[in-house]
Amino acid sequence: MAKVKRPKVQAKSKTLVEKEKSSRRHAITTMLNDIEFDAYNRYCKQFKVKNKSKMMRDMVLSSIWKDYGQNYPTLFDKQELADLVIERR
């Protein structure tokens, strides 16, 4: 009895649930003046950006996540937290 070669089945990279979570459903439109637009185009040309929307999304969201890391919400304001600290002698 000869062995039958079965085609290799590739593992699915993302499940349907993961695809739904990562799909982008919301659009944001931004207006630029001539100087900003020229700077944006020069940057994209200089660094050979192929996907401008991904580049813009990464830059904006990296700034947002950085800000979240530095200014996270607390239960108390800074002065109340400073008053709670007990100094060691």
Backbone hydrogen bonds, N-H to C=O, Kabsch-Sander energy under -0.5 kcal/mol:
donor,donor_aa,acceptor,acceptor_aa,energy
5,K,3,K,-0.5
10,Q,8,K,-0.6
19,K,15,T,-2.2
20,E,16,L,-2.1
21,K,17,V,-2.0
22,S,18,E,-1.9
23,S,19,K,-1.0
25,R,23,S,-0.6
37,F,33,N,-2.6
38,D,34,D,-2.4
39,A,35,I,-2.4
40,Y,36,E,-2.5
41,N,37,F,-2.5
42,R,38,D,-2.7
43,Y,39,A,-2.5
44,C,40,Y,-2.3
45,K,41,N,-2.2
46,Q,42,R,-3.0
47,F,43,Y,-2.5
48,K,45,K,-0.8
49,V,44,C,-2.6
52,K,50,K,-0.7
55,M,51,N,-2.0
56,M,52,K,-2.5
57,R,53,S,-2.6
58,D,54,K,-2.8
59,M,55,M,-2.3
60,V,56,M,-2.5
61,L,57,R,-2.7
62,S,58,D,-2.1
63,S,59,M,-1.5
64,I,60,V,-2.0
65,W,61,L,-2.9
66,K,62,S,-1.9
67,D,63,S,-2.0
68,Y,64,I,-2.4
69,G,65,W,-1.9
70,Q,66,K,-1.3
71,N,67,D,-2.5
81,L,77,D,-2.0
82,A,78,K,-2.2
83,D,79,Q,-2.1
84,L,80,E,-1.2
85,V,81,L,-0.8
85,V,82,A,-0.6
87,E,85,V,-0.6
